[in-house]
């Protein structure tokens, strides 16, 4: 998901923020849990078609250049989107991957030409230090801050017949040249459970799916969904008993 997070980072450049429209970036995490304990996480980023046009007309490059994209509509606006999907062999791996997601800074240099200066005078890293620089491509300076995890806590697990997704998002206290991050970035999370969702907190449920839409990144967000998958054993036992009863009835009838 590095490439997708890099696209978000480009908004921190004063070069692009000057052209940025409200909600010019849309990002969605699509989390899917399988009955067998495996799953996938797809990350989709969409940029408004008008925003991309303004960037290229101003001499900038298309952030999606060389990538396979599609078009989508969100909140009545047209976006060019790019999606990455990663498959996981266990819920534990999924939870670990989600817990390691950060509000991107690490790959910023690839897009803006700016490399973070993470050392002080003694050569040791200083994660709290801010740095400014100007890239070789002539982009204006960018202030780079320490990465912050997207999730304060996240749990993806199966407990018997019950499947649970339980997470709390960190508030993203970023402000981009006077723009509130939530005004620039429209962020949502979709979770698909193995069965119909039976309990949830926040979000909009549609069968096995729940959508946490247009999340307010300025505050913590609680996300919760659970479902239960009934065991086929009772049904199988019932069928066996029914068949046995029929067989017994036929045998007794023949003996008469």
C-alpha positions as CSV (number, residue, x, y, z in Angstrom):
1,X,0.0,0.0,0.0
2,X,3.0,2.3,-0.1
3,X,2.2,3.8,-3.5
4,X,-1.3,4.7,-2.5
5,X,-0.1,6.4,0.7
6,X,2.4,8.3,-1.3
7,X,-0.4,9.8,-3.4
8,X,-2.0,11.2,-0.3
9,X,1.4,12.7,0.7
10,X,1.6,14.8,-2.4
11,X,-1.2,17.0,-1.0
12,X,1.2,18.3,1.6
13,X,3.0,20.2,-1.2
14,X,2.1,23.8,-1.5
15,X,2.3,23.3,-5.3
16,X,-0.8,21.1,-5.3
17,X,-2.7,22.5,-2.4
18,X,-3.1,25.7,-4.3
19,X,-5.3,23.8,-6.8
20,X,-6.9,21.4,-4.4
21,X,-10.7,21.3,-4.3
22,X,-12.8,20.3,-1.3
23,X,-12.8,16.6,-1.2
24,X,-10.3,16.3,-4.1
25,X,-9.0,13.0,-2.7
26,X,-11.1,10.0,-1.8
27,X,-9.6,6.9,0.0
28,X,-11.3,3.7,0.9
29,X,-10.1,0.7,2.9
30,X,-12.0,-2.4,1.9
31,X,-11.5,-5.1,4.5
32,X,-12.8,-8.6,3.8
33,X,-13.0,-11.5,6.3
34,X,-13.3,-15.1,5.1
35,X,-15.0,-17.9,7.0
36,X,-11.7,-19.9,6.9
37,X,-9.8,-17.1,8.8
38,X,-8.1,-15.6,5.8
39,X,-8.9,-12.3,4.2
40,X,-7.8,-9.3,2.2
41,X,-7.4,-5.5,2.4
42,X,-7.9,-3.4,-0.7
43,X,-6.9,0.3,-0.7
44,X,-8.5,2.6,-3.2
45,X,-7.5,6.2,-3.8
46,X,-9.5,8.4,-6.1
47,X,-8.5,11.9,-7.3
48,X,-11.1,14.3,-8.7
49,X,-10.8,14.4,-12.5
50,X,-10.9,18.2,-12.3
51,X,-8.1,18.2,-9.8
52,X,-5.8,16.0,-12.0
53,X,-6.6,18.3,-14.9
54,X,-5.6,21.4,-12.9
55,X,-2.3,19.7,-11.8
56,X,-1.3,18.7,-15.4
57,X,-2.3,22.0,-16.9
58,X,-0.1,23.8,-14.3
59,X,2.9,21.7,-15.4
60,X,2.7,18.9,-12.8
61,X,2.7,15.2,-13.5
62,X,-0.3,12.8,-13.3
63,X,0.0,11.0,-9.9
64,X,-1.5,7.9,-11.6
65,X,0.9,7.8,-14.5
66,X,1.7,4.3,-15.5
67,X,-1.0,2.8,-13.3
68,X,-4.1,0.9,-14.2
69,X,-7.0,3.1,-13.2
70,X,-10.8,3.2,-13.4
71,X,-13.5,5.9,-13.0
72,X,-15.9,6.0,-10.1
73,X,-18.5,8.4,-8.7
74,X,-18.5,9.4,-5.0
75,X,-20.8,12.0,-3.5
76,X,-21.9,13.0,-7.0
77,X,-18.3,13.8,-8.1
78,X,-16.2,12.0,-10.7
79,X,-12.9,10.4,-9.6
80,X,-10.0,8.6,-11.2
81,X,-9.2,5.7,-8.9
82,X,-6.4,3.2,-8.4
83,X,-6.7,0.1,-6.2
84,X,-4.1,-2.2,-4.5
85,X,-5.1,-5.5,-2.9
86,X,-3.2,-7.6,-0.5
87,X,-4.3,-11.2,0.6
88,X,-3.6,-12.5,4.1
89,X,-3.5,-16.0,5.4
90,X,-4.8,-15.2,8.8
91,X,-6.8,-12.6,10.7
92,X,-3.7,-12.0,12.9
93,X,-1.8,-10.9,9.8
94,X,-4.6,-8.6,8.8
95,X,-4.7,-7.0,12.2
96,X,-1.0,-6.5,12.2
97,X,-1.1,-4.9,8.7
98,X,-3.8,-2.5,9.8
99,X,-2.1,-1.5,13.0
100,X,1.0,-0.6,11.0
101,X,-0.8,1.8,8.6
102,X,0.3,5.4,9.2
103,X,-0.8,8.8,8.0
104,X,1.9,8.9,5.2
105,X,5.1,10.8,5.4
106,X,7.8,8.1,4.8
107,X,7.6,8.0,1.0
108,X,7.0,11.7,0.4
109,X,10.3,12.2,-1.4
110,X,9.3,10.0,-4.3
111,X,6.4,12.4,-5.2
112,X,7.7,15.8,-4.2
113,X,11.5,15.4,-4.4
114,X,11.7,16.2,-0.7
115,X,13.6,13.8,1.6
116,X,12.9,14.1,5.4
117,X,15.9,15.1,7.5
118,X,15.7,12.8,10.5
119,X,19.0,13.5,12.2
120,X,20.3,16.2,14.5
121,X,23.8,17.5,15.0
122,X,25.1,14.3,16.6
123,X,23.9,12.2,13.7
124,X,21.2,10.4,15.7
125,X,17.6,10.2,14.4
126,X,15.2,12.7,15.9
127,X,11.6,11.5,15.2
128,X,10.0,14.6,16.6
129,X,12.0,17.0,14.5
130,X,10.3,18.8,11.6
131,X,12.2,19.5,8.4
132,X,11.8,21.7,5.4
133,X,13.4,21.3,2.0
134,X,12.8,22.0,-1.7
135,X,13.0,19.2,-4.3
136,X,15.0,19.0,-7.4
137,X,11.7,19.4,-9.4
138,X,11.3,22.9,-8.0
139,X,8.3,22.2,-5.8
140,X,8.0,24.5,-2.8
141,X,9.1,23.5,0.7
142,X,7.2,20.8,2.7
143,X,7.0,20.4,6.4
144,X,7.4,16.7,7.3
145,X,6.2,15.5,10.7
146,X,6.5,12.1,12.5
147,X,4.2,9.4,11.1
148,X,1.1,8.7,13.2
149,X,-0.7,5.3,13.1
150,X,-4.1,5.3,11.5
151,X,-5.5,3.0,14.1
152,X,-5.2,3.5,17.9
153,X,-6.4,-0.1,18.3
154,X,-7.6,-2.8,15.9
155,X,-8.8,-6.3,16.3
156,X,-9.8,-8.8,13.7
157,X,-10.6,-12.2,15.2
158,X,-12.8,-15.3,15.2
159,X,-14.1,-16.5,18.5
160,X,-15.9,-19.8,18.1
161,X,-18.7,-19.0,15.6
162,X,-18.4,-15.3,16.1
163,X,-16.3,-13.0,13.8
164,X,-15.4,-9.5,15.1
165,X,-13.9,-6.4,13.6
166,X,-13.2,-3.8,16.3
167,X,-11.1,-0.7,15.7
168,X,-10.6,2.8,16.9
169,X,-9.0,5.3,14.5
170,X,-6.6,8.0,15.7
171,X,-7.5,11.6,15.1
172,X,-5.3,13.0,12.3
173,X,-4.3,16.4,13.7
174,X,-2.8,17.5,10.3
175,X,-3.5,20.8,8.8
176,X,-2.3,21.5,5.2
177,X,-1.6,25.1,4.5
178,X,-4.7,26.2,6.4
179,X,-6.8,23.3,5.0
180,X,-8.3,20.8,7.4
181,X,-7.3,17.3,6.3
182,X,-10.9,16.2,6.5
183,X,-11.9,18.9,3.9
184,X,-9.3,17.7,1.5
185,X,-9.5,13.9,2.0
186,X,-12.8,12.0,2.1
187,X,-12.0,8.7,3.9
188,X,-14.1,5.6,4.3
189,X,-13.8,2.0,5.5
190,X,-15.8,-0.9,4.2
191,X,-15.8,-4.2,6.1
192,X,-17.3,-7.4,4.6
193,X,-18.0,-10.1,7.2
194,X,-18.5,-13.9,6.5
195,X,-22.2,-13.7,7.3
196,X,-25.0,-11.2,7.9
197,X,-23.9,-8.6,10.4
198,X,-25.7,-9.0,13.7
199,X,-24.2,-6.2,15.8
200,X,-22.4,-3.0,15.0
201,X,-21.4,0.4,16.1
202,X,-21.6,3.4,13.8
203,X,-21.6,2.7,10.0
204,X,-24.3,1.7,7.6
205,X,-25.1,-2.0,7.3
206,X,-26.2,-3.8,4.2
207,X,-26.3,-7.6,4.8
208,X,-22.7,-8.8,5.2
209,X,-21.2,-5.4,4.6
210,X,-20.8,-2.3,6.7
211,X,-19.7,1.1,5.4
212,X,-18.1,3.7,7.7
213,X,-18.4,6.6,5.3
214,X,-16.8,10.1,5.2
215,X,-15.1,9.7,8.5
216,X,-14.2,12.8,10.5
217,X,-10.4,12.6,10.6
218,X,-10.2,15.3,13.2
219,X,-11.4,13.0,16.0
220,X,-11.1,9.3,17.1
221,X,-13.6,7.1,15.3
222,X,-15.0,3.8,16.8
223,X,-15.7,1.1,14.3
224,X,-17.3,-2.2,15.2
225,X,-19.0,-5.1,13.4
226,X,-19.7,-8.7,14.3
227,X,-21.5,-11.7,12.8
228,X,-22.0,-15.3,13.7
229,X,-21.7,-18.3,11.4
230,X,-24.0,-21.2,12.5
231,X,-22.4,-24.6,12.6
232,X,-23.8,-27.1,10.1
233,X,-23.5,-29.9,12.7
234,X,-27.0,-29.6,14.2
235,X,-28.6,-29.5,10.8
236,X,-26.6,-32.6,9.7
237,X,-27.5,-34.5,12.9
238,X,-31.2,-33.6,12.3
239,X,-31.1,-34.9,8.8
240,X,-29.4,-38.1,9.9
241,X,-32.1,-38.7,12.6
242,X,-34.8,-37.9,10.0
243,X,-33.4,-40.4,7.6
244,X,-33.0,-43.0,10.3
245,X,-36.6,-42.5,11.3
246,X,-37.8,-43.0,7.8
247,X,-35.7,-46.2,7.4
248,X,-37.0,-47.6,10.6
249,X,-40.5,-46.8,9.6
250,X,-40.1,-48.6,6.3
251,X,-38.5,-51.7,7.9
252,X,-41.2,-51.9,10.6
253,X,-43.9,-51.6,7.9
254,X,-42.4,-54.4,5.8
255,X,-42.2,-56.7,8.9
256,X,-45.9,-56.2,9.3
